[in-house]
Amino acid sequence: MNENVKTWLEKRGFGDRLTEHRETIDTVEHAARQIGCTEAEIAKTLSFLVEEKPVIIVMAGDGRVNSSKFKAQFHTKPCMIPRDRVEELTGFLPGGVCPFAIPAGIPVWLDVSMKRFTLVHPAGGDEFTSVSLTPEELEKATDCAGWCDVCKLPQEG
């Protein structure tokens, strides 16, 4: 378990929401199987470069980034952080990136695609730990910049 994330969540009253899993939750599919929820309820944390600086976006597990919505929000095309630079820029290994205890100055945005669920499940700082929160609790548990709409859901084609 990532101690920085644990401390971060404990300070915000959500330390009891962490769950350690025996098997990896490094993908949406693996996480949903381990947690026992739908893939859509996984709050996947994606890291992008905007003006050469990292930006974190948390969205529903069934969502995909919509390029035109992303460009409208961030004034640039979506460009994910290269896998070999994820840890350097976010402090977390790929598969464990989360919106908690990230380096100062990295904005966290929450996508509205998660608001349709009672609970969502982001990673907890490594590939074996998850956190269960309502979307409102997720907003309180992060120092988020706000809510955005940069996601395309399957039913939107």
TORGU-962579 format. One line per 3 residues: number of its first residue (from 1); their letters; for each residue y, z, x of N, C-alpha, C. Coordinates in pm, 1 decimal, decimal comma, padded with zeros to 6 digits, always signed. Layout:
<pts>
NUM> A> Y:Z:X:Y:Z:X:Y:Z:X | ...;
</pts>
This chain:
<pts>
1> MNE> -00118,5:+00000,0:+00085,0:+00000,0:+00000,0:+00000,0:+00124,6:+00000,0:+00089,3 | +00222,5:-00076,8:+00049,6:+00347,1:-00084,6:+00123,7:+00430,3:+00040,7:+00094,6 | +00450,9:+00123,1:+00196,6:+00520,7:+00250,9:+00178,4:+00667,1:+00232,3:+00138,6;
4> NVK> +00733,1:+00127,0:+00189,5:+00872,2:+00100,6:+00151,2:+00883,7:+00072,4:+00001,8 | +00790,2:-00007,2:-00050,5:+00790,6:-00039,6:-00193,3:+00759,9:+00085,9:-00274,0 | +00661,5:+00163,4:-00229,9:+00625,5:+00286,9:-00300,5:+00746,0:+00380,6:-00309,6;
7> TWL> +00814,6:+00401,6:-00198,4:+00933,7:+00487,6:-00196,0:+01043,3:+00431,2:-00285,8 | +01066,2:+00300,9:-00277,0:+01166,8:+00231,4:-00359,3:+01141,0:+00257,8:-00507,8 | +01016,0:+00237,6:-00550,5:+00982,2:+00254,3:-00692,1:+00985,5:+00401,8:-00733,8;
10> EKR> +00942,7:+00490,4:-00646,1:+00948,2:+00634,1:-00678,0:+01092,0:+00679,2:-00701,9 | +01185,7:+00631,7:-00620,8:+01327,0:+00668,6:-00636,9:+01383,6:+00621,3:-00770,3 | +01323,9:+00517,1:-00827,1:+01370,9:+00460,9:-00953,3:+01286,0:+00506,9:-01072,4;
13> GFG> +01190,5:+00597,1:-01046,5:+01108,5:+00651,8:-01153,3:+00989,5:+00566,8:-01193,6 | +00950,4:+00470,5:-01108,1:+00839,5:+00381,4:-01141,7:+00724,0:+00388,3:-01041,3 | +00719,4:+00492,9:-00960,6:+00614,3:+00506,1:-00860,0:+00474,3:+00511,0:-00918,4;
16> DRL> +00463,3:+00560,1:-01041,6:+00332,0:+00570,7:-01106,0:+00282,9:+00437,3:-01161,7 | +00359,7:+00331,9:-01147,9:+00321,9:+00200,3:-01201,5:+00248,8:+00113,5:-01099,9 | +00234,5:+00162,6:-00977,6:+00164,6:+00086,9:-00873,0:+00014,2:+00097,2:-00891,1;
19> TEH> -00055,8:-00013,6:-00872,8:-00201,2:-00015,7:-00878,4:-00253,2:-00089,0:-00756,2 | -00347,8:-00026,0:-00685,5:-00413,7:-00092,2:-00572,8:-00543,6:-00153,6:-00623,7 | -00568,0:-00278,7:-00583,5:-00686,4:-00351,9:-00628,2:-00783,7:-00368,1:-00511,2;
22> RET> -00911,5:-00379,6:-00543,3:-01013,3:-00398,0:-00439,6:-01012,1:-00539,1:-00384,4 | -00979,5:-00633,9:-00472,3:-00976,0:-00774,6:-00430,5:-00832,6:-00824,1:-00430,4 | -00809,5:-00931,9:-00358,3:-00675,2:-00985,2:-00341,1:-00612,0:-01030,3:-00473,8;
25> IDT> -00481,4:-01014,2:-00480,7:-00403,9:-01065,4:-00594,3:-00299,2:-01164,5:-00540,5 | -00338,0:-01239,9:-00436,9:-00245,4:-01328,4:-00367,1:-00205,6:-01453,8:-00444,2 | -00273,1:-01483,2:-00554,1:-00234,9:-01595,8:-00640,1:-00225,2:-01545,8:-00783,7;
28> VEH> -00162,3:-01623,9:-00867,6:-00150,8:-01588,6:-01009,2:-00290,0:-01572,7:-01069,7 | -00379,4:-01663,8:-01038,3:-00516,2:-01658,7:-01091,8:-00588,3:-01531,9:-01047,7 | -00582,5:-01501,7:-00918,2:-00648,9:-01380,4:-00867,0:-00587,7:-01254,7:-00927,8;
31> AAR> -00455,2:-01251,1:-00938,5:-00387,2:-01133,6:-00993,8:-00426,8:-01110,6:-01139,3 | -00426,1:-01215,7:-01219,5:-00460,9:-01202,1:-01361,6:-00603,8:-01149,9:-01376,6 | -00695,2:-01199,6:-01293,7:-00835,1:-01155,0:-01300,1:-00845,4:-01007,5:-01263,1;
34> QIG> -00777,0:-00963,7:-01157,9:-00784,7:-00824,6:-01113,6:-00715,2:-00729,7:-01211,3 | -00601,9:-00771,4:-01265,8:-00524,0:-00684,7:-01354,8:-00581,6:-00683,1:-01495,7 | -00643,0:-00795,6:-01536,1:-00698,4:-00805,7:-01671,0:-00594,1:-00849,9:-01772,1;
37> CTE> -00511,2:-00945,2:-01733,9:-00407,7:-00997,7:-01823,1:-00409,8:-01150,1:-01815,0 | -00323,8:-01214,5:-01890,0:-00314,7:-01360,2:-01882,0:-00237,9:-01399,3:-01755,6 | -00259,4:-01520,7:-01708,5:-00185,3:-01569,0:-01592,1:-00035,2:-01570,4:-01619,7;
40> AEI> +00003,2:-01598,0:-01743,7:+00144,8:-01603,5:-01779,5:+00213,5:-01468,7:-01758,2 | +00139,3:-01357,6:-01777,2:+00197,4:-01223,6:-01764,7:+00215,6:-01177,5:-01619,3 | +00164,3:-01255,7:-01525,3:+00189,2:-01225,8:-01384,1:+00333,3:-01265,2:-01353,8;
43> AKT> +00407,9:-01174,0:-01295,0:+00546,9:-01202,1:-01256,5:+00544,6:-01252,0:-01112,9 | +00538,3:-01383,7:-01098,8:+00528,8:-01436,2:-00962,4:+00666,8:-01435,9:-00897,6 | +00666,9:-01396,6:-00772,3:+00790,0:-01383,6:-00695,6:+00795,3:-01498,4:-00596,6;
46> LSF> +00892,2:-01585,0:-00615,0:+00907,4:-01702,9:-00529,9:+01031,3:-01687,5:-00443,7 | +01022,7:-01737,3:-00321,6:+01136,0:-01725,8:-00228,8:+01187,6:-01864,7:-00192,7 | +01317,5:-01881,6:-00208,7:+01384,1:-02009,3:-00185,0:+01493,4:-01994,2:-00080,6;
49> LVE> +01534,2:-02107,4:-00025,8:+01652,1:-02111,3:+00060,0:+01764,8:-02175,6:-00019,5 | +01876,3:-02105,5:-00030,7:+01996,2:-02158,0:-00094,5:+02108,2:-02142,4:+00007,6 | +02166,0:-02254,2:+00047,6:+02266,1:-02253,7:+00154,5:+02211,1:-02184,1:+00279,0;
52> EKP> +02084,0:-02212,3:+00308,5:+02012,4:-02161,5:+00425,2:+01992,3:-02009,8:+00425,2 | +02010,4:-01946,9:+00307,6:+01987,2:-01802,7:+00293,8:+01878,4:-01780,2:+00189,3 | +01795,7:-01675,1:+00205,9:+01688,8:-01649,7:+00109,8:+01739,6:-01601,0:-00025,8;
55> VII> +01672,6:-01646,7:-00129,1:+01696,0:-01605,5:-00267,7:+01558,4:-01584,1:-00329,1 | +01542,1:-01472,4:-00400,3:+01415,3:-01440,0:-00466,0:+01429,4:-01467,4:-00615,9 | +01330,0:-01536,1:-00673,1:+01325,9:-01557,6:-00817,1:+01190,1:-01509,4:-00866,9;
58> VMA> +01192,5:-01424,9:-00969,3:+01069,9:-01374,6:-01031,1:+01057,6:-01443,7:-01165,8 | +00942,7:-01506,2:-01190,2:+00922,1:-01579,0:-01316,4:+00781,5:-01559,4:-01369,0 | +00761,8:-01596,1:-01494,3:+00630,0:-01586,9:-01556,7:+00529,4:-01671,4:-01480,2;
61> GDG> +00406,4:-01622,6:-01476,2:+00300,8:-01688,1:-01400,5:+00266,7:-01828,2:-01444,6 | +00295,9:-01863,8:-01567,7:+00267,1:-01998,8:-01616,1:+00386,8:-02092,1:-01599,8 | +00494,7:-02043,3:-01544,2:+00614,7:-02124,2:-01528,8:+00616,6:-02201,6:-01398,6;
64> RVN> +00693,1:-02308,3:-01400,4:+00718,4:-02388,1:-01280,8:+00869,0:-02402,7:-01269,4 | +00917,3:-02416,7:-01148,9:+01060,6:-02433,3:-01130,0:+01102,0:-02569,4:-01185,3 | +01204,9:-02568,4:-01268,0:+01263,6:-02690,7:-01321,9:+01380,5:-02726,4:-01229,8;
67> SSK> +01369,7:-02840,0:-01161,7:+01469,6:-02877,5:-01060,6:+01610,8:-02885,1:-01116,1 | +01627,0:-02943,2:-01234,5:+01763,0:-02957,4:-01288,8:+01821,1:-02822,3:-01329,5 | +01738,8:-02732,7:-01385,5:+01786,5:-02598,4:-01419,8:+01820,7:-02519,7:-01293,6;
70> FKA> +01736,9:-02533,0:-01190,5:+01761,9:-02464,6:-01063,8:+01894,7:-02513,1:-01004,6 | +01913,1:-02644,6:-01004,6:+02036,0:-02701,2:-00947,8:+02158,9:-02656,9:-01026,1 | +02147,1:-02645,6:-01157,5:+02259,2:-02598,5:-01239,3:+02293,8:-02453,1:-01205,6;
73> QFH> +02193,3:-02372,1:-01176,4:+02215,0:-02230,4:-01144,8:+02265,5:-02209,5:-01002,1 | +02204,0:-02280,9:-00906,3:+02229,5:-02253,2:-00764,7:+02302,7:-02365,3:-00690,6 | +02334,3:-02473,1:-00759,6:+02412,1:-02585,2:-00704,8:+02345,1:-02653,6:-00586,1;
76> TKP> +02213,1:-02650,8:-00586,7:+02135,2:-02720,1:-00484,3:+01994,7:-02742,0:-00537,6 | +01922,4:-02834,4:-00476,0:+01783,3:-02857,3:-00515,4:+01697,8:-02738,9:-00470,6 | +01589,3:-02709,2:-00545,1:+01500,9:-02599,9:-00502,4:+01430,3:-02634,2:-00371,4;
79> CMI> +01435,5:-02541,4:-00278,3:+01369,5:-02556,9:-00148,7:+01304,7:-02422,6:-00115,3 | +01172,9:-02417,4:-00127,0:+01102,9:-02291,8:-00098,7:+01107,8:-02260,0:+00050,5 | +01107,5:-02131,6:+00081,4:+01102,7:-02089,2:+00221,4:+00968,0:-02134,6:+00278,4;
82> PRD> +00967,8:-02200,2:+00394,3:+00839,4:-02240,1:+00454,0:+00749,6:-02118,3:+00474,6 | +00621,4:-02136,0:+00449,4:+00524,2:-02026,7:+00454,8:+00533,0:-01947,8:+00585,8 | +00553,7:-02016,8:+00696,3:+00557,2:-01949,0:+00825,9:+00686,9:-01871,1:+00849,9;
85> RVE> +00783,0:-01878,3:+00756,8:+00907,7:-01803,3:+00770,8:+00925,4:-01698,2:+00661,4 | +00831,3:-01691,6:+00567,6:+00843,1:-01599,2:+00454,5:+00856,2:-01454,4:+00500,9 | +00767,5:-01409,1:+00587,2:+00772,7:-01269,4:+00631,8:+00902,2:-01240,4:+00707,7;
88> ELT> +00940,6:-01330,3:+00796,5:+01063,6:-01312,9:+00875,1:+01186,1:-01296,2:+00784,2 | +01193,4:-01375,8:+00677,1:+01312,8:-01376,0:+00592,2:+01309,0:-01274,8:+00477,8 | +01188,3:-01242,1:+00427,1:+01180,0:-01151,8:+00311,4:+01125,7:-01013,8:+00346,5;
91> GFL> +01057,2:-01002,7:+00461,3:+00994,6:-00876,5:+00498,0:+00854,1:-00860,6:+00444,0 | +00805,9:-00961,3:+00371,1:+00671,9:-00955,0:+00312,1:+00591,6:-01078,8:+00350,6 | +00460,2:-01061,4:+00361,3:+00370,6:-01173,7:+00386,9:+00356,2:-01257,2:+00260,2;
94> PGG> +00331,8:-01388,5:+00273,7:+00301,8:-01469,3:+00155,4:+00186,5:-01405,8:+00077,2 | +00196,7:-01404,5:-00055,4:+00095,8:-01340,8:-00139,8:+00131,6:-01197,8:-00174,4 | +00229,5:-01141,2:-00104,2:+00271,3:-01004,2:-00131,3:+00421,7:-00990,0:-00151,9;
97> VCP> +00492,3:-01103,7:-00152,3:+00637,0:-01098,2:-00172,1:+00664,8:-01037,2:-00309,1 | +00757,7:-00943,5:-00312,1:+00790,4:-00876,6:-00436,8:+00940,9:-00855,0:-00445,4 | +00991,8:-00817,2:-00561,2:+01136,2:-00798,4:-00576,6:+01184,4:-00657,7:-00542,9;
100> FAI> +01100,2:-00577,5:-00478,8:+01133,7:-00438,2:-00448,3:+01146,3:-00418,6:-00297,6 | +01244,2:-00339,3:-00254,9:+01260,6:-00301,5:-00114,4:+01275,0:-00422,2:-00021,9 | +01342,4:-00523,9:-00070,9:+01366,5:-00640,9:+00014,5:+01490,6:-00616,3:+00099,9;
103> PAG> +01506,0:-00690,6:+00207,6:+01623,5:-00670,3:+00292,5:+01754,7:-00686,2:+00214,8 | +01853,2:-00605,6:+00251,5:+01985,3:-00611,9:+00187,8:+02042,1:-00752,8:+00200,6 | +02112,9:-00794,5:+00098,2:+02177,6:-00924,6:+00101,4:+02095,9:-01038,0:+00042,2;
106> IPV> +01969,4:-01011,0:+00007,0:+01887,4:-01114,7:-00057,0:+01895,1:-01093,5:-00207,1 | +01957,6:-01187,1:-00279,8:+01965,0:-01169,4:-00424,6:+01829,4:-01191,0:-00491,7 | +01803,0:-01108,8:-00592,9:+01682,3:-01121,2:-00674,9:+01726,6:-01164,0:-00814,0;
109> WLD> +01670,9:-01273,5:-00861,8:+01698,1:-01322,8:-00996,9:+01571,3:-01312,4:-01078,9 | +01583,1:-01270,8:-01203,7:+01470,2:-01260,7:-01296,0:+01482,0:-01373,6:-01396,5 | +01375,4:-01451,2:-01410,9:+01378,7:-01563,6:-01504,1:+01346,5:-01517,0:-01645,8;
112> VSM> +01417,3:-01572,8:-01741,4:+01400,6:-01535,2:-01882,2:+01260,1:-01563,8:-01935,1 | +01181,1:-01642,3:-01863,2:+01043,9:-01673,4:-01906,3:+00958,8:-01547,6:-01920,8 | +00997,5:-01438,3:-01856,0:+00919,2:-01313,5:-01863,6:+00954,5:-01229,6:-01985,5;
115> KRF> +01066,5:-01258,2:-02050,3:+01112,4:-01174,3:-02161,7:+01022,2:-01182,2:-02284,7 | +00930,2:-01277,1:-02289,6:+00841,3:-01289,8:-02406,4:+00723,0:-01194,1:-02400,5 | +00709,6:-01116,5:-02292,3:+00595,1:-01027,9:-02275,4:+00634,5:-00881,0:-02284,6;
118> TLV> +00538,9:-00799,7:-02329,6:+00557,9:-00654,4:-02332,2:+00554,9:-00599,6:-02190,9 | +00457,4:-00643,0:-02111,8:+00444,9:-00602,7:-01971,4:+00432,8:-00725,1:-01882,7 | +00491,2:-00715,5:-01763,9:+00472,0:-00817,3:-01660,9:+00423,9:-00746,2:-01534,9;
121> HPA> +00364,8:-00823,3:-01443,3:+00296,4:-00763,6:-01329,3:+00334,1:-00833,4:-01198,6 | +00442,5:-00789,8:-01133,9:+00474,2:-00844,8:-01002,0:+00387,9:-00780,6:-00893,6 | +00385,5:-00844,2:-00777,9:+00318,3:-00786,8:-00661,7:+00392,1:-00660,1:-00619,3;
124> GGD> +00320,6:-00574,5:-00548,8:+00378,8:-00449,0:-00503,5:+00396,5:-00441,5:-00353,3 | +00419,5:-00555,0:-00289,5:+00450,8:-00553,8:-00147,4:+00338,7:-00596,9:-00055,2 | +00219,1:-00617,3:-00110,2:+00109,5:-00673,4:-00031,7:+00014,1:-00743,3:-00128,0;
127> EFT> -00088,5:-00805,5:-00072,7:-00177,6:-00887,1:-00155,8:-00283,7:-00806,9:-00231,6 | -00273,6:-00673,4:-00229,8:-00368,9:-00589,5:-00301,9:-00303,5:-00494,0:-00400,5 | -00170,6:-00497,2:-00412,7:-00099,4:-00401,0:-00496,2:-00014,7:-00472,2:-00600,2;
130> SVS> -00022,6:-00424,3:-00724,2:+00060,8:-00477,7:-00832,1:+00138,1:-00363,7:-00897,8 | +00237,2:-00401,8:-00977,0:+00320,7:-00307,5:-01050,7:+00324,2:-00355,0:-01195,0 | +00307,8:-00265,9:-01291,3:+00315,2:-00301,7:-01433,3:+00442,7:-00244,5:-01492,5;
133> LTP> +00528,7:-00333,1:-01543,4:+00658,9:-00294,4:-01597,9:+00694,3:-00381,1:-01717,5 | +00774,6:-00327,6:-01807,6:+00833,0:-00413,4:-01910,8:+00939,9:-00497,9:-01841,9 | +00980,0:-00609,5:-01901,4:+01088,8:-00686,6:-01839,9:+01216,0:-00603,7:-01819,7;
136> EEL> +01246,1:-00515,2:-01914,1:+01365,0:-00429,3:-01900,3:+01348,5:-00331,4:-01784,3 | +01227,7:-00276,5:-01768,0:+01201,1:-00187,3:-01655,4:+01207,7:-00263,2:-01523,1 | +01159,3:-00387,5:-01522,3:+01166,3:-00469,2:-01401,6:+01312,2:-00487,3:-01360,1;
139> EKA> +01397,8:-00509,4:-01456,4:+01540,5:-00522,8:-01426,8:+01594,1:-00393,7:-01364,1 | +01554,0:-00279,6:-01416,5:+01599,2:-00149,8:-01363,2:+01536,1:-00118,5:-01227,7 | +01414,9:-00165,7:-01203,9:+01343,2:-00135,0:-01080,4:+01386,3:-00222,2:-00962,4;
142> TDC> +01460,9:-00326,8:-00991,4:+01511,1:-00414,2:-00885,4:+01662,5:-00400,8:-00879,3 | +01717,5:-00444,0:-00771,7:+01862,8:-00456,7:-00764,6:+01894,7:-00602,7:-00793,8 | +01856,8:-00647,7:-00913,0:+01866,1:-00790,6:-00942,3:+02010,5:-00835,9:-00962,8;
145> AGW> +02032,2:-00961,9:-00929,4:+02162,8:-01024,7:-00949,3:+02183,4:-01056,3:-01096,8 | +02072,0:-01065,8:-01171,4:+02080,1:-01094,6:-01313,4:+01961,5:-01176,5:-01360,5 | +01972,5:-01222,7:-01483,8:+01870,3:-01308,0:-01544,1:+01914,9:-01453,1:-01530,1;
148> CDV> +01818,5:-01540,3:-01509,3:+01847,9:-01683,3:-01498,5:+01745,9:-01759,7:-01582,5 | +01768,0:-01888,8:-01595,9:+01675,5:-01976,0:-01669,0:+01652,3:-02099,7:-01583,2 | +01554,7:-02090,1:-01491,9:+01525,4:-02200,2:-01401,8:+01380,4:-02246,6:-01413,6;
151> CKL> +01315,1:-02206,9:-01521,0:+01172,1:-02224,3:-01536,4:+01139,1:-02327,2:-01645,2 | +01031,8:-02400,5:-01622,0:+00975,8:-02487,7:-01725,0:+00837,7:-02432,1:-01757,0 | +00813,9:-02407,6:-01886,8:+00684,9:-02354,3:-01930,4:+00592,8:-02468,5:-01971,6;
154> PQE> +00461,1:-02446,1:-01972,8:+00365,9:-02553,2:-02004,4:+00395,4:-02624,6:-02136,7 | +00431,1:-02549,3:-02240,3:+00455,1:-02610,9:-02370,9:+00580,9:-02698,4:-02372,1 | +00663,9:-02687,9:-02267,5:+00783,4:-02770,5:-02259,2:+00753,8:-02904,9:-02195,5;
157> G> +00628,0:-02923,8:-02154,1:+00587,2:-03051,0:-02096,3:+00647,3:-03073,6:-01962,8;
</pts>
